[in-house]
Amino acid sequence: MLTDLVMELVTATDPKDREEAYRNLENACIDRQAADEMAAEFTGKEGDGDGRR
């Protein structure tokens, strides 16, 4: 289920869809920063660049 929620964020095409994906993740107790980090893992993009992994 968490994977599905993160994929909603990754595939969001407009700000309204992205906001809905964030709200769904927040309902699952995942904050926006954590959601962005998980989405970055799915897309292969680096996180905030602090070097921690």
MIZA-897857 format. One record per residue (C-alpha): residue in one letter; x, y, z. Coordinates in nm, 2 decimals. Example, Ala and Ser with C-alpha at 12.3 -4.5 7.8 and 13.67 -1.06 7.14 Angstrom:
! MIZA-897857
@dotor:A; x:1.23; y:-0.45; z:0.78 .
@dotor:S; x:1.37; y:-0.11; z:0.71 .
This chain:
! MIZA-897857
@dotor:M; x:0.00; y:0.00; z:0.00 .
@dotor:L; x:0.28; y:0.24; z:0.08 .
@dotor:T; x:0.43; y:0.18; z:-0.26 .
@dotor:D; x:0.10; y:0.26; z:-0.42 .
@dotor:L; x:0.08; y:0.59; z:-0.23 .
@dotor:V; x:0.44; y:0.69; z:-0.33 .
@dotor:M; x:0.37; y:0.60; z:-0.69 .
@dotor:E; x:0.08; y:0.83; z:-0.69 .
@dotor:L; x:0.32; y:1.11; z:-0.59 .
@dotor:V; x:0.58; y:1.01; z:-0.85 .
@dotor:T; x:0.32; y:1.00; z:-1.13 .
@dotor:A; x:0.13; y:1.31; z:-1.03 .
@dotor:T; x:0.10; y:1.53; z:-1.34 .
@dotor:D; x:-0.04; y:1.85; z:-1.20 .
@dotor:P; x:-0.03; y:2.04; z:-0.86 .
@dotor:K; x:-0.38; y:1.92; z:-0.77 .
@dotor:D; x:-0.28; y:1.55; z:-0.81 .
@dotor:R; x:0.05; y:1.61; z:-0.63 .
@dotor:E; x:-0.13; y:1.77; z:-0.33 .
@dotor:E; x:-0.38; y:1.48; z:-0.32 .
@dotor:A; x:-0.09; y:1.24; z:-0.31 .
@dotor:Y; x:0.07; y:1.43; z:-0.03 .
@dotor:R; x:-0.25; y:1.43; z:0.17 .
@dotor:N; x:-0.29; y:1.05; z:0.12 .
@dotor:L; x:0.06; y:1.00; z:0.24 .
@dotor:E; x:0.01; y:1.23; z:0.54 .
@dotor:N; x:-0.30; y:1.02; z:0.63 .
@dotor:A; x:-0.06; y:0.72; z:0.64 .
@dotor:C; x:0.16; y:0.92; z:0.88 .
@dotor:I; x:0.43; y:1.00; z:0.61 .
@dotor:D; x:0.53; y:1.36; z:0.61 .
@dotor:R; x:0.61; y:1.55; z:0.29 .
@dotor:Q; x:0.99; y:1.54; z:0.34 .
@dotor:A; x:0.99; y:1.16; z:0.38 .
@dotor:A; x:0.75; y:1.13; z:0.09 .
@dotor:D; x:0.98; y:1.33; z:-0.13 .
@dotor:E; x:1.28; y:1.11; z:-0.02 .
@dotor:M; x:1.09; y:0.79; z:-0.10 .
@dotor:A; x:0.98; y:0.93; z:-0.44 .
@dotor:A; x:1.34; y:1.02; z:-0.52 .
@dotor:E; x:1.43; y:0.66; z:-0.45 .
@dotor:F; x:1.17; y:0.54; z:-0.70 .
@dotor:T; x:1.29; y:0.79; z:-0.97 .
@dotor:G; x:1.66; y:0.74; z:-0.90 .
@dotor:K; x:1.71; y:1.11; z:-0.81 .
@dotor:E; x:1.93; y:1.20; z:-0.52 .
@dotor:G; x:1.77; y:1.33; z:-0.20 .
@dotor:D; x:1.88; y:1.65; z:-0.04 .
@dotor:G; x:2.25; y:1.58; z:-0.10 .
@dotor:D; x:2.36; y:1.55; z:0.26 .
@dotor:G; x:2.55; y:1.22; z:0.17 .
@dotor:R; x:2.36; y:1.00; z:0.42 .
@dotor:R; x:2.23; y:0.67; z:0.30 .
